[in-house]
Amino acid sequence: MPKAHTSYAEFYKQSIDQPDAFWAEQAKLIDWFEPFTRVCNDDKPPFVHWFEGGKTNLCHNAVDRHLATRGEQAALIYVSSETGVEKTYSFGQLHLEVQRMAASLKAMGVGRGDRVLIYMPMIAEAAFAMLACARIGAIHCVVFGGFASGSLASRIDDALPKVIVSADAGSRSGKVTAYKPLLDEAIRLSSHKPEAVLLVDRGLAAMDMTPGRDLRWSDLRAKYMHAVVACEALDSTAISYTIYTSGTTGKPKGVQRDTGGYAVALAASMRHIFDCNAGETYFSTSDIGWVVGHSYIIYGPLIAGMATIMYEGLPTHGMDGQPNGGIWWSLVEKYKVTAMFSAPTAVRVLKKQDPALLKKYDLSSLRALYLAGEPLDEPTARWISDGLNVPIIDNYWQTETGWPLITIANGVEKKPSKFGSPGIPMYGYRVKIVNELTGDELTGPNEKGVVVIEGPTPPGFMQTIWQDDARFVNTYWKSVPGKMVYSTFDWGIRDEDGYYFILGRTDDVINVAGHRLGTREIEESISGHVSVAEVAVVGVADALKGQVAMAFVVPRDSSVLGDRAAAMKLEGEIMKRVDGDLGAVARPSRVRFVSALPKTRSGKLLRRAIQAVCEGRDAGDLTTLDDPAALQQIRERLLS
Ligand code: AMP
């Protein structure tokens, strides 16, 4: 298992032509308490039920099933450069901690189908809480620790959690943010009130406990030190978790996932996409508040019997809190990381560090670096590829898909990557490019359209929007005229070799004098200039042209920021470059230089907020904004 395949093309074809046989084979990668009776039920599209009749458990597959063969092996390696804590839990120890947490949750009345909202920093207890929920059949809803009270309150009102698990505080760049007051305020604002709140005290901030509601993890952990809590045999289609998508406005959209399909999808991806083996170490630099954290910090690596590194902190600071741009590479060396997963934005941060840091450590264990979440520009890809001397593999996916839908499956067949392209469709995904107005499929090379997925969607893909099937159908499946296909809301093209290129969100489109342009294309051109470290392009309303492009550039040399002549020279060069690459129609009307761009905590550019500021509008919900000063700087630059 799996069968020897001569080529990825054949592997992919089988997944599309004989999905039942294909996925039944993949399902052998996990343990089942009871076998499934039907592989794929898509009788009522676009809803898909995977492995009906089967019973399994995510926590069993991530933890318990490894106890016999690798109980002593490292499972969770927790490293915080914020607090200097570094601790390894073996599968055996993880098993004990998860049972303590599971027993605590049960004592608080949590059972199958109940929601547990997890509002936590990157600490090991957050992983225990997620796995404990999976163990007892509760649905976890992890809300990113950086969210403020208002966003948290709307998620509480959507998820209706019986219990909330949280902590005293998070820390970022040495700055402590007390979570407890934020949580208390959120509970005050929300209509729904949780029955109990379980709090981990890291000793970072004082906690004002609400009697009768708030409980301390240290007390419950001691009480349930020797608890034995069995894994529930859950229906494959039982909901494992919901996660709210980033950047949405108004009512939050809870992406809902199943149990069996997700477990199979992750197990298959660890083998076929990430080319990993049990006993190795995986290091994803994401956060548990994002889908990558769910899939590739917690469940994926553990299901594969790997050790997983959970890292709290910046890539630029060491365990002593002092600047150290080599911290991640030191972890790769120390824990013999074989696969690393990060985001282009993190690499761009590291690009500003001394390149010698990449040579300082023994990185020979590393086989590949995977990057996802945003377009990977060629200069960034080349820089890290040269530095690490391992394949850099771009992954295209969404919270909704749960695992990559376009990348390279090196575990099946080693295929070359192309700079600027995440790769080719993954097995199980019927990816198409369609004309957004007519819905017609675009089959020719380099024809630009919307990237869509035809049903049935593969295991691991979202089941629906939590409590809102109608919204799921209307939002995702009805945006292309005349066809029921899932829209990614991304522009894309496919070249003559079948490689896809993602050109930005359909909602980031700019229309300049009737020409449709992706901000991404302009950014790609600008970021190719040697003096440019980062760039954001937005479309700004213009009385004459409808919209014009405006570029905000972080120069490599920060002296440009204070030197008007140098700034004007660079602005001219950038415009010339865009003229040359894309034509004058795409030329930004202005290029402004800034020291940082406004991004979410997960590294996504907040283009819509920049656009709003440029157009003198309210920037909207900024709870996901990492650095408010960056937006303020844009405001100031516009006036200067
Ligand atoms: P999220 O659900 O927050 O992870 O955002 C998903 C969106 O991020 C996608 O629809 C794309 O616009 C973008 N994205 C994710 N991965 C990539 C990638 N490898 N290349 C280009 N865009 C990406």
Boltz pocket constraint, residues with backbone or C-beta under 6 A from the ligand:
constraints:
  - pocket:
      binder: B
      contacts: [[A, 245], [A, 246], [A, 371], [A, 372], [A, 373], [A, 374], [A, 375], [A, 376], [A, 394], [A, 395], [A, 396], [A, 397], [A, 398], [A, 399], [A, 400], [A, 406], [A, 422], [A, 488], [A, 489], [A, 490], [A, 502], [A, 504], [A, 505]]
      max_distance: 6.0
